[in-house]
Amino acid sequence: MKCTSITRAALPGMAALALLLSACGGGQTANADTSTDGASGSVAVDGSSTVFPLSDAAAELLAGENSDIQVTVGEAGTGGGFEVFCQGQTDVSDASRPIEGDEIAACEDAGIEYTELQVATDALTVVVHPDLAVDCLTVDQLIELWGPGSKVDNWSDLDPSFPDQEVALFGPGTDSGTYDYMAADVIGDESESTRDDYESSEDDNVLVQGVAGTEGATGYFGYTYYEENSESLKAVAIDSGAGCVAPSAETAADGSYTPLSRPLFIYVNNAKYDENEATRAYVDFYIDNLAELAEATQFIPLNDEQYSEAQTALGGIAS
């Protein structure tokens, strides 16, 4: 049976997701026994708004199996998540980019050891208002539009064939790993920043509403938020030199959607995994059901090699 992707908006709750996972069979197994029976306690998760739907779905489904485990999932942004994680305030940190040097140092100073687990692949998606006649941008145009100090304020500034339409920009705040990825990996400027004259929010749903409701608007966020709102947004294809490539699970997985495909992670506090049975149950459950959770929430699942690496990393926490 092929599992059907379902948007979070379409899910009537945990029961629908549980039914989907049951039908899909839960084929990937992280540990020999990931039963949550008997475990109790609380788990604190915070970080990337991009990863939030995946971690929240895992928490919601786990609650249906064991109501004695209480999981709270926040979405302060990747940077904000690492800040509290490296202070020991959370058990798990969601991240849309790898942990950075200053964050590593903060965790080391606090004596916090952690394990990185890749949980999905994302296609960072550039979207525009659905009525805007812009269907593809080159990477150079994307950099010209979003680069620090950009003065582009009309679409025709990028290309004379584009509409004579004022540009309205919506994007993530500076605590977001999505912002970091755009600044460092796409724009690549030494300042690792983007232009700052745009409407910002750590809540991707706010960005969706801004682009959908503003003529000439554009923004960027994770692929799953585009998929959930594809009726009110238009995704822009990206040309990195080999022609226009639209974001999709297939193009992100095969590497043709470049440079906007990226890995997504959770970071686990090793001591809390060892000492808190609720944290261990949540993380084990998360990885055990990872492929089905990813598909149900419209993330791009890991391939077999990536999943095997996640299994190995998880198994090494308590060793």
N, C-alpha and C positions, 0 to 999 in steps of 0.2 A: 504493500500500500504506500502510495506517495503522500506525505504529509502536505497539507495545504497551508500556505502562509496566511496569517490572520493579523490584522492591525490591532493595536491595543484598543483603539476606539470601538472595534467590532467585538471585542471580547466582553461578554456580559459578566465576567469575573473569573475567579479562580476555578470554578467548576468547569468552564469551557476549556480552559488551558489544561486542566487535569485530564479531561476527556481526550483532548488532542494528543497529549503525551502517552496516555494509555493506548490509543490507537496506533501511535507510531512505534511503540514497543520499547523505548528507552534503550537503544542498542549499544550506546557507548557506556562503558563502565570504568570509573576511575579506580575504585578499590573493590576488593572482594566482597566487602559488606558495608554498604552505605545506609543501613537502616537507621532511622531517626528515633526508633522506639526507646523510651526511657530518658532521652536527652531533654534538658530544659535549660532555660536561661535566656539572656538577651544578647543580641548581636548588633553592633553599630557599623553601618556602611555609609560612606559619603564619597563625593568626588564628581567625576565626569557626568554631565547631563546627557552626553551621547550614550554612555554605557548604562545610565540609569534604568531604561525600560527593561534591559536584560536582567540586571540584578534585582529589580523590583518584582519581575515575573517569578524569579527563583524564590524570593521571599514569600510571595503570595501563594505559590504552589506548596511550598514547605509548610506554611501555616495550615493548609488543609490536611496535611498528614500528621502534624504534631503542633497542636495549639499551645503547648508549653514552651515553644521556642518563639521568642518575640524579636523580629528583625525590623529595624528601622533603616530606611534607605533615603539618604539625602542627595542633593544634586548641586553642591556648592561650586562645581567646576573642578577640573583636574588639579590645578594649583591649590585651590582652597582645600580640596580633599587631602592632598599630601601634607598640607600645613598641620591639620589636626591629627592625621595619621602618625606623623613623626613626633607628635606630642603625646602619643599613646592614648588619644581620645577615641579612636575608632579601631575596629578589628580588621576591616577590609576597606581598601581604597580603590574606587573605580577610576580608570585613567584612559584617556584617548591618545596618550603618548607615553613613551618610556619615562621613568623617573629621572630627574635632572641632577646635576652635580651638587647644587646647593641643597636640594632636598635629600640627596643621599647623605650629605654631611650632617644635616639636621637629625636624620634618623640615627646616624652613628653616634652623634653627641648625646642623644637620649637613650642609647643602648638598645635601640629597636632593630631587630633583625627581621627580614621579610623575604617573601618569595613572590616572584612575578609569574603570573599565569596568563597567557593569551587566551581570550575567551571568544573572540570573533574577529572578522575582518570587516572593515567599513569602506564605503566609497564616499568620501567627503563630497557633498553635492552642492554645486552652485545653482541657485534657482533665481528665476525672475517672475515678475507679474505675468499671469497667463496671456495677457493681451499684448505683451511687448514682443516686437518682431526681431528678437535676437535669439538665435538657436545654437550658436557655437562660438566659443572664444578660444583663441590661441593662449598658450601659457603666457606669452609675452603681453597679450592684452589683459590677462588676469592680473599680472604683476603691475602693469600700468594703471589699472583700475584701483587696486587695493594697496599698492606699495606706499611706504611712508612718504608723506609730503605730496602725494598725488593731487593734482589740480583738475582731474577729470570730473566734470560736473554735468556733462551731456553725453548721451550715447554716441552721438556723431563725432565726438572728440576721439573716440577709439577707432572708428571706421566711418568714412563718409557714407557708406551704404547703410549704416545703422540709423534708426529713427532720430529725428531732431526732438529728443525727449530728455527732460531733466532726469538725472540719476538720483535715486534715493537709496541709501545704503543701510543695511541691517546686518549686524554680525555679533559674534560672541564677545564677551568681555575678556579682559586680559588674564583672568584666572582660569580661563578655559583652555583645555588641551587642544581643542579645535583651533582656537586662535593661535596657539603656539605652533601648531602644525602648519597653518597657512603662512605664518610669519617666517619660520625657520626653514621649512622643507619645500615650500612652494615659492614664496618671494625670495627667500635666501639672503635677505639684507643683513649686514653685519649687526645692525641694531636689533635684529630679531623682533621687529614690530611691523604693524600695518599702519595705514593712515588712521587718524583718530577722529575724523569728522563724520561719524556715523552713529546711528542709533544702536546701542549695545544692550545685551541682556545675557545672563547666564542661563536663562530659561529658553530653550529652543522653540517652545510653543509660542512665545512672544515674538520671536523672529519670524516664524511662519505667518502669524497674523499680520505682522508689519508688511511683509512682502506681498501677501495676498490682497491686502487692502490699500496698497499705494501704487498708483500708476508710475511706471518707470523704475520700480523698485527691484533690487537684487540683494541677495544674501547668501550665506553658506552655512551648512550644518551637516550632521550625519545623515546617511542615506535612509535610515529607518524613518526619520521625521519627514523626509520628502515622500516616501512611500505612503505614509499615513495621510498625507495631505495632497496627493498627486492631482486631485480634482480641482484644487484651487491654486496650484503652482505649476510652473513649467521648469523642468530640469534643463540645464544648458550642457551641451556636449563640449568636451575639451579636446583641443588639438595640440598635442605635444610634439608634432612634427610628422606624424604618420596619418594625418587625417582626423576628422572629428569622431570622438568616441563618447558615447553616452554612458552615464553611470549605471551599473547594474551588478547583480551578484556575479554574473559570468565575467564581465570585463574587469571587475576588481580582483577576482580570483586568478584570472589568467595574466594579470599584469598589464593589459593593454590600456586600462584607465589610469594613466600616469600623468602627473605625480600625485594624484589625489586618492589613491587607495592606500590604506593604512591599517595596522593592527590595533586592536583594542584589548585592554588588560584589566585584571584585578590584581591588587597587591594584598598579600595576606600577612598579618603580624604573626610570626612563627610562634612566639610564646603564647599568644592568645589561642592559636590553633591547638597547641599542645595542652593548655590548661583549662580552656573553656569548652565544654562538650557541645554547647550550642553553636559556637563558632565553627568547630570541627564538623558538626552535622550540616550546617548551612553550606560551607565550602564544598564538602564532599558531595552533597546533594546537587549543588550548582554544577559541578564538573560532571557528575554522573549523568545528568540530563541535558548537557550543554548543547548538543546538536539540535534537539527538539525545541529547547527554549529559544535558541537562535532563530530557528525557522519560524516558530510561532510569533515571535516579536519582530520578524522581518530583518534580522541581521544576517550577515553572510557567514555560514558555519565554517569552522576550521576544516581543513583537509585532514586525511588520516595521519600524515606525518606531524602536522601541527598539534593534533589532538594527543598523539603519543607523547610529544614533548611536554604537553600540559600534565598528562598523567605522571610522567616521570618526575617532573618538578614537584607536583603535589605529594607524591610518595616520598620525596626526599625531605619534607618538612620535619617529620618526626624521627628521622633516622640519625 
